[in-house]
Structure formats: structure tokens, C-alpha cells
Amino acid sequence: LNQFQSWNGNSSPSYTAIFVSGCVGGFAQLAVACPVELVKTKLQTQMAGPAKFRGPWHCTIHTLKNQGIRGLFRGAVPHAWRDGPGYGAYMVSYELGLDLMGGRENTGKWEQFISGGVAGVV
């Protein structure tokens, strides 16, 4: 983010830089979120029939043994298309909310709380 700030010469980042930073954060969290979502979905879908997995660890180990590490990241591309831009939009909405309430330097915890809540709804 500091690189973007030095490029545009401002002390505060542009909304484009904030969006890009949010997207990078969204993509980075996939390393944890994608396997967790996959295991959660497998456990939820087994509710309709006989239980194939005893729990999350059993499901994870079973997936690793049968499909390898790539098996834990099935669905990563649609997950990335959803979460990357989604995190970017969230961060821009949050910063825009702070700017509308007087700027990051002039807002307190309540304004940050409200801005985060509104950004989460958007």
C-alpha cells in the first residue's frame, strides 16, 4: 500500500489502491478459507445420506489421502472470483464511510464501527 501512496504523491491512499489492497487480502485469505469451506460443505452435504466422515479432521485427512493437497482447493477459482473483489469492495465502502464522516484521522471508534457495519451490508 505504501508503494501506491508514493506513486500518487498523496499521504492517503486512493480508492483504487484501497480496492487493490482489499483484493490482495481477499486472495490471501483463500489459503485458509478454501479448505475450510470445502470441508464444511462436504460435512453439510452428508446430512442427507449415510455419514461418510466422522468430523472435520476425518474429512480433511480423507480428502488429502484420496485427492492430495489439490483436493482441498477444489473450487478455489470461483471462491477467488467472489472473495477478491468482494474484499476490495468492502474496504472501499469502509474507507468511503470514514471519509463521509470526516476522514480517518477525525473519526472515533463509533464512526469506525458504523462504517464497518455499513460496509459489511453493502
C-alpha positions in Angstrom: 0.0 0.0 0.0 2.9 2.4 0.7 4.1 1.9 -2.9 0.7 3.1 -4.2 0.9 6.1 -1.9 4.3 7.2 -3.1 3.1 6.8 -6.7 0.3 9.2 -6.5 2.1 11.6 -4.2 -0.6 11.8 -1.6 -0.4 10.9 2.1 -3.6 9.0 2.0 -4.2 6.1 -0.5 -6.6 6.4 -3.4 -9.7 4.3 -3.6 -8.1 2.3 -6.4 -5.1 1.5 -4.1 -7.6 0.6 -1.3 -9.5 -1.7 -3.7 -6.4 -3.4 -4.9 -5.2 -3.9 -1.3 -8.6 -5.4 -0.4 -8.4 -7.7 -3.4 -5.0 -8.9 -2.4 -6.2 -9.6 1.2 -9.2 -11.4 -0.2 -7.0 -13.6 -2.4 -4.6 -14.3 0.5 -7.3 -15.5 2.9 -8.1 -18.2 0.4 -5.2 -20.3 1.7 -7.2 -21.0 4.8 -10.8 -20.3 3.8 -11.0 -22.5 0.7 -10.1 -25.8 2.6 -12.3 -24.8 5.5 -15.3 -24.1 3.1 -14.7 -27.4 1.3 -14.7 -29.5 4.4 -17.7 -27.6 5.8 -19.6 -28.2 2.5 -18.7 -31.9 2.5 -19.9 -32.3 6.0 -23.1 -30.5 5.4 -24.0 -32.5 2.3 -23.5 -35.8 4.0 -26.5 -35.0 6.2 -28.9 -36.3 3.5 -27.4 -39.8 3.4 -25.2 -42.1 5.5 -22.3 -40.3 7.2 -19.1 -40.7 5.3 -17.0 -38.6 7.6 -16.8 -38.6 11.4 -15.8 -35.0 11.6 -13.8 -32.2 10.1 -10.4 -33.8 10.7 -11.5 -37.1 9.3 -12.9 -35.3 6.2 -9.6 -33.4 5.8 -7.4 -36.4 6.1 -9.7 -38.5 3.8 -9.5 -35.7 1.1 -5.7 -35.4 1.4 -5.3 -39.2 1.1 -7.6 -39.6 -1.9 -7.1 -36.3 -3.8 -3.9 -34.8 -2.4 -3.4 -31.1 -1.5 -5.2 -30.1 -4.7 -8.3 -31.8 -3.4 -8.6 -29.3 -0.5 -8.5 -26.4 -3.0 -11.3 -27.6 -5.3 -13.5 -24.6 -6.1 -10.7 -22.1 -5.4 -11.3 -20.2 -8.7 -14.9 -19.3 -8.1 -14.0 -18.7 -4.5 -11.3 -16.2 -5.6 -13.7 -14.5 -8.1 -16.1 -14.0 -5.2 -13.8 -13.1 -2.3 -11.1 -11.0 -4.1 -13.3 -8.2 -5.5 -15.7 -8.6 -2.5 -12.9 -7.8 0.0 -11.9 -4.9 -2.3 -15.4 -3.5 -2.4 -15.7 -3.9 1.4 -12.6 -1.9 2.0 -13.5 0.9 -0.4 -17.0 1.1 1.2 -15.4 1.2 4.7 -13.0 4.0 3.7 -15.7 5.9 1.9 -17.8 5.8 5.0 -15.0 7.1 7.1 -14.3 9.9 4.6 -18.0 10.9 4.6 -17.9 11.1 8.4 -14.8 13.4 8.5 -11.8 11.3 7.5 -9.8 8.6 9.1 -7.9 11.0 11.3 -11.1 12.7 12.7 -13.3 9.7 13.4 -13.6 7.8 16.6 -14.4 4.2 17.4 -18.2 4.6 16.9 -17.7 6.1 13.5 -15.4 3.2 12.6 -17.9 0.7 14.0 -20.7 2.3 11.9 -18.6 2.5 8.8 -17.6 -1.2 9.1 -21.2 -2.3 9.7 -22.5 -0.4 6.7 -19.6 -1.7 4.5 -20.5 -5.2 5.6 -24.1 -4.7 4.5 -23.0 -3.3 1.1 
